[in-house]
């Protein structure tokens, strides 16, 4: 059978491609993708080092400034810039090609972060990069303007490239990215004080390790402060901190686990509260970036493979798993980098340790109930330590509640009766407090009757 000269066109359309890569990503995710690029640039300038707790890294020379307003978004950094050759070859391609090599210990994996971020936000984009040109031994610069509406026109369907123009070099190597003509959805979100407050909190949480190393991030001129992940230590309570490496194909992944008591568990009568403080639960950090925070769901293992479902009784637990690898593709990341691939071999390697640690905490909260007063005395003797200062320790230690004698519980009876409001008010006034609570009046009248009929205990 003869083959026709012209085959069926199987190429994707630009508009379909743009819709697909921006459909399931939030504006917060878009902003984090752009910050990831800047941080990857900073780490590259530092020699591609791992964001490990043992590293005495210093990122204090690097700064990322965000402007988030209803009519404009911009990110400006001094993190080294994108060399012209990279821009021409792969920085602006939609997806990383097999021949493209990522930077060591980067957080970028798929090669779509910057493109989907700017396409999600608006229609008028300009990216200016100042970089060090080794051939000229000086700073040089270029500019890439993107008119999305024009780029998507049918007559331009076959041309996927973006133009590059010469530009005046800035004082330092870095990137300045501006998005204008924002979509209506983006403009509304960027104009919301709630959105900005939540964004600032996310930035402080997800980049807490980089901020600890000295990186500076500002949002509309205000400095972002790293979140405090504190574990309590002292006496019978010691957090666990272990570290090991596993081989994955031709690469290696370092897995570090830190876990323990972030705060004492709740009182027994408060244990039925829903999820409590959002700090509690598991954190997963990949190459320095928090991708799962305070997780109490099956994503981190709760309610699976012999784990209990999360319960308010477990509030106070903090567990942190750090994955580090020179090859970012080995990390258990989803495309949004705001969750984890639970099927990942690397993540599944850490799950048994996470389960055992979590079960030790849940068991402690159970045996603590009968001796909660005595337990609180021991817990209050601990001090809070930032997670990156926790020393290596093979096991998590908790006080042995079984060694504390349990006081027998006293049987109690609930007594209630009904009276008219007028009589209640008259008695309350006579007892010196016209607004006295019903319970208080009931207790006082019982004690009066008990003393009259029975006498003192």
C-alpha positions in Angstrom: 0.0 0.0 0.0 1.5 3.3 -1.1 2.2 6.0 1.6 0.8 9.4 0.8 3.2 12.2 0.5 1.5 14.3 3.2 0.7 12.7 6.5 -1.8 13.6 9.2 -0.7 16.6 11.3 -0.1 15.5 14.8 1.5 18.7 16.1 -0.1 20.4 19.2 -1.5 23.8 18.8 0.0 26.6 20.9 -3.3 27.5 22.5 -3.9 23.9 23.6 -0.4 23.5 24.9 -0.7 26.8 26.9 -4.1 25.8 28.3 -2.8 22.4 29.4 0.4 23.5 31.2 -1.4 26.3 33.1 -4.7 24.5 33.9 -3.9 22.8 37.1 -1.4 25.2 38.6 -2.2 28.0 41.1 -0.8 31.5 41.1 1.1 30.7 44.2 2.7 27.8 42.4 3.6 30.0 39.5 5.4 32.5 41.8 7.2 29.7 43.6 8.4 28.3 40.2 10.0 31.6 39.4 11.6 31.8 42.8 12.9 28.3 42.3 14.7 29.4 39.1 16.3 32.3 41.0 17.4 30.0 43.8 18.8 27.5 41.4 20.9 30.3 39.9 22.2 31.2 43.4 23.1 27.6 44.1 24.8 27.3 40.7 26.9 30.4 41.5 27.8 28.7 44.8 29.1 25.6 42.9 26.0 23.4 42.8 26.1 22.4 46.4 23.4 20.4 48.2 20.9 22.2 50.4 21.8 19.9 53.3 21.6 20.7 56.9 25.3 19.8 57.3 26.4 22.3 54.7 27.6 25.6 56.1 26.1 27.4 53.1 26.0 31.2 52.8 23.4 32.7 50.5 23.5 36.2 52.1 24.8 37.7 48.9 21.6 36.8 47.0 18.3 38.6 47.0 14.9 38.1 45.3 12.4 41.0 45.1 8.8 40.3 44.3 6.2 42.9 43.3 2.7 41.6 43.3 0.1 44.2 42.3 -3.3 44.1 40.5 -1.7 45.7 37.4 1.8 44.2 37.4 3.9 41.3 38.6 7.7 41.3 38.7 10.6 39.3 40.1 14.1 40.7 40.2 17.1 38.8 41.5 20.9 39.0 41.6 21.4 35.3 41.3 23.7 35.1 38.3 21.3 35.6 35.4 20.6 33.2 32.4 23.5 33.1 29.9 22.6 33.9 26.3 23.6 30.5 25.1 21.2 28.9 27.6 18.4 31.2 26.5 19.0 30.3 22.9 19.2 26.6 23.4 16.9 25.5 26.2 15.8 28.0 28.8 12.7 29.0 26.8 11.8 25.6 25.4 8.6 24.0 26.6 10.0 21.0 28.5 13.5 19.8 29.0 15.0 17.7 26.2 16.8 14.5 26.9 20.1 16.0 25.9 19.7 19.0 28.3 21.5 18.6 31.6 20.0 20.2 34.7 22.1 22.0 37.2 23.4 20.0 40.1 21.1 20.0 43.2 18.5 22.2 41.5 14.8 22.2 42.2 13.8 22.6 38.6 13.0 19.3 36.9 10.7 19.5 34.0 11.8 22.7 32.2 8.3 24.4 32.0 8.2 26.4 35.2 9.0 29.9 33.9 6.9 29.5 30.8 3.7 28.2 32.4 4.1 30.8 35.2 4.2 33.8 32.9 1.5 32.5 30.5 -0.8 31.8 33.5 -0.4 35.4 34.8 -0.8 37.7 31.8 -0.3 38.6 28.2 2.6 41.1 28.1 5.9 39.7 29.3 9.4 40.9 29.3 12.5 39.0 30.6 15.8 40.7 30.9 18.9 38.8 31.9 22.3 40.3 32.8 25.0 37.6 32.9 28.8 37.3 32.9 30.1 36.7 29.4 33.3 34.7 29.8 34.4 35.5 26.2 34.2 39.2 26.8 35.2 39.0 30.5 32.4 41.4 31.3 28.6 41.6 32.0 26.3 41.5 29.0 22.6 41.4 28.7 19.6 40.6 26.5 15.9 41.0 26.5 13.1 38.6 25.6 9.7 40.2 25.1 6.7 38.0 24.7 3.4 39.3 23.4 1.2 36.3 24.1 -1.8 37.4 22.1 0.4 37.9 19.0 2.3 34.7 19.6 -0.9 32.7 19.7 -2.3 34.1 16.4 -3.0 31.4 13.8 -0.6 32.9 11.3 2.2 32.4 13.9 1.2 28.8 14.7 4.3 27.2 13.2 6.8 29.6 14.9 7.3 28.6 18.6 10.5 30.7 19.1 10.7 33.9 21.1 12.7 36.9 19.8 15.9 38.0 21.7 17.1 41.6 21.6 20.3 43.2 22.9 19.9 45.1 26.2 21.9 47.3 28.5 23.7 45.2 31.2 22.7 45.9 34.8 25.1 46.5 37.7 24.9 42.8 38.8 24.2 39.5 37.1 20.6 38.6 37.5 17.1 38.4 36.0 14.3 40.9 35.8 11.0 39.5 34.8 7.9 41.6 34.3 4.3 40.6 33.5 1.7 43.2 32.6 -1.7 43.1 31.0 -2.6 40.5 33.7 -5.6 38.2 33.2 -8.7 39.3 35.1 -8.4 36.3 37.5 -4.8 37.2 38.2 -5.5 40.8 38.8 -8.3 40.0 41.3 -6.1 37.6 43.2 -3.1 40.0 43.3 -5.3 42.7 44.6 -6.5 40.6 47.5 -4.9 41.3 50.9 -5.7 37.7 51.9 -3.8 36.4 48.9 -0.8 38.5 49.8 -0.8 37.4 53.4 -1.1 33.7 52.4 1.6 34.1 49.8 4.0 35.7 52.4 3.3 32.8 54.8 4.0 30.2 52.0 7.2 31.9 51.0 8.5 31.9 54.6 7.5 28.2 55.1 8.7 26.7 51.8 12.0 28.6 51.7 12.7 28.5 55.4 16.0 26.6 54.8 17.3 29.1 52.2 16.3 32.0 54.4 18.2 30.4 57.2 21.2 30.3 54.9 20.9 34.1 54.5 18.9 34.4 51.3 16.8 37.5 51.2 13.2 37.6 49.8 11.0 40.6 49.8 7.3 40.9 48.9 6.2 44.4 47.8 9.2 45.7 49.8 8.6 43.8 53.0 11.1 41.2 54.1 10.0 37.5 54.2 10.9 35.7 57.4 11.5 32.0 57.5 9.0 29.8 59.3 10.1 28.4 62.7 10.1 24.6 62.8 11.0 23.9 66.4 11.4 20.6 68.2 11.4 20.2 71.9 14.4 18.6 73.6 15.5 17.8 77.1 15.3 15.2 79.8 13.3 12.2 78.6 12.4 13.8 75.3 14.9 13.8 72.4 14.1 14.2 68.7 15.5 11.7 66.2 17.8 12.7 63.4 19.2 10.2 60.9 20.8 10.3 57.5 21.5 7.8 54.8 22.1 7.6 51.1 20.5 5.2 48.6 21.5 4.4 45.0 18.9 5.1 42.4 20.1 4.0 38.9 23.3 5.9 38.3 22.5 8.5 40.9 22.3 8.9 44.7 19.7 10.4 46.9 20.4 11.4 50.5 17.5 10.9 52.9 17.5 12.8 56.2 14.8 12.4 58.8 14.2 14.7 61.8 11.1 14.2 64.1 9.9 14.7 67.6 7.7 16.8 69.8 7.0 20.2 68.5 4.6 20.9 71.4 3.0 18.8 74.1 -0.1 16.9 72.9 -3.5 18.4 73.8 -5.3 17.8 77.0 -7.5 14.7 76.9 -10.7 16.8 76.7 -9.3 18.7 73.6 -8.2 15.6 71.7 -11.3 15.6 69.5 -10.4 18.9 67.9 -10.1 18.5 64.1 -6.5 19.0 62.9 -5.3 21.7 65.3 -2.4 23.9 64.4 -1.3 23.6 60.8 2.3 23.2 61.9 1.7 19.6 63.0 2.4 16.7 60.7 5.0 15.6 58.2 7.1 18.0 56.1 8.9 16.9 52.9 11.8 19.0 51.7 13.4 18.3 48.2 16.8 20.0 47.5 16.0 22.6 50.2 12.4 23.4 49.1 9.4 22.4 51.3 7.0 20.6 48.9 4.7 19.1 51.6 4.0 21.0 54.8 2.2 19.9 58.0 0.7 16.9 56.2 -1.9 14.9 58.0 -3.2 12.9 55.0 -2.5 9.7 53.2 0.1 11.6 51.1 2.6 11.3 54.0 1.2 7.9 55.1 -1.5 8.6 57.6 -4.2 6.0 57.4 -2.2 3.7 55.2 -0.1 0.6 55.6 -0.8 0.2 59.3 -0.7 3.9 60.1 -3.6 5.4 62.1 -5.7 8.1 60.6 -4.6 11.5 61.9 -6.5 12.6 65.0 -6.5 15.8 67.0 -4.9 13.8 69.8 -1.7 13.7 67.8 -1.3 17.5 67.6 2.2 18.5 68.6 4.1 16.1 66.3 6.5 17.4 63.7 8.4 15.1 61.3 10.7 16.4 58.5 12.1 14.4 55.7 14.8 15.9 53.5 15.7 14.5 50.1 18.8 15.8 48.4 20.2 14.7 45.0 22.4 16.2 42.3 19.8 14.8 39.8 16.5 16.6 40.6 14.6 14.0 38.5 15.3 11.4 41.3 13.4 13.5 43.8 9.8 12.4 44.7 8.2 15.6 43.2 5.0 16.3 41.4 5.0 18.8 38.5 3.6 21.6 40.8 6.3 20.9 43.4 3.6 21.3 46.1 3.1 17.6 46.7 4.9 14.3 46.4 4.9 11.3 44.1 3.9 8.6 46.6 4.8 5.9 44.1 8.4 7.1 44.0 11.0 4.5 44.9 12.9 7.1 46.9 9.8 8.2 48.9 8.8 4.6 49.5 12.2 3.9 50.9 11.6 6.5 53.6 8.0 5.5 54.4 8.8 2.6 56.9 11.0 4.9 59.0 8.3 7.6 58.9 5.7 5.1 59.9 7.7 3.8 62.9 8.3 7.3 64.2 4.7 8.4 63.8 3.5 5.3 65.6 5.8 6.0 68.5 4.3 9.4 68.9 0.7 8.1 68.6 1.4 5.5 71.3 2.9 8.1 73.5 -0.3 10.2 73.3 -2.3 7.2 74.3 -0.3 6.2 77.4 -0.1 9.8 78.5 -3.8 10.2 79.0 -4.1 8.8 82.5 -1.1 10.7 83.8 -1.5 14.0 81.9 -0.6 16.2 84.8 2.6 14.3 85.6 3.5 14.2 81.8 3.0 18.0 81.4 5.6 18.6 84.2 8.1 16.5 82.2 7.2 18.1 78.9 7.5 21.6 80.3 11.1 21.0 81.3 12.1 20.7 77.6 13.4 23.6 75.4 12.5 24.4 71.8 15.3 24.0 69.2 15.2 24.9 65.5 15.2 21.7 63.4 18.5 22.5 61.7 20.2 22.5 65.0 19.1 19.0 66.1 22.1 16.7 66.6 22.3 13.3 65.0 20.5 10.7 67.1 19.4 7.2 66.1 16.1 7.1 68.0 13.4 9.3 69.2 13.0 9.3 73.0 9.8 9.9 74.8 9.1 9.7 78.6 8.0 6.3 79.8 4.6 7.0 81.1 4.3 3.4 82.3 6.7 4.3 85.1 4.4 6.9 86.5 1.8 5.6 89.1 -1.7 6.1 87.8 -4.0 7.7 90.3 -7.4 6.0 90.5 -10.1 7.9 88.8 -12.9 9.2 91.1 -16.4 8.3 89.9 -18.5 11.4 89.2 -22.2 12.2 88.9 -23.9 14.9 86.8 -26.7 16.8 88.7 -29.1 19.1 86.9 -32.4 20.7 87.7 -34.6 23.4 86.2 -35.9 26.6 87.8 -37.5 29.7 86.5 -35.3 32.5 85.2 -36.8 34.9 87.8 -35.8 32.6 90.7 -32.3 32.1 89.2 -31.8 35.8 88.8 -33.0 36.5 92.4 -30.7 33.8 93.8 -27.7 35.0 91.8 -28.2 38.6 92.9 -28.5 37.4 96.5 -25.2 35.5 96.2 -23.5 38.7 95.0 -23.3 38.2 91.2 -26.4 38.7 89.1 -24.7 37.3 86.0 -23.4 34.2 87.7 -23.2 31.1 85.4 -25.8 28.4 85.9 -23.1 25.8 86.6 -21.6 28.0 89.3 -24.9 28.4 91.0 -25.6 24.7 90.8 -22.2 23.9 92.4 -22.5 26.4 95.2 -26.0 25.3 96.1 -24.9 21.7 96.2 -22.0 22.5 98.4 -24.3 24.5 100.7 -26.8 21.6 100.9 -24.0 19.0 101.4 -22.5 21.0 104.3 -25.9 21.3 105.9 -26.9 17.7 105.6 -23.6 15.8 105.6 -21.0 18.1 107.1 -17.4 18.6 106.0 -15.5 15.7 104.3 
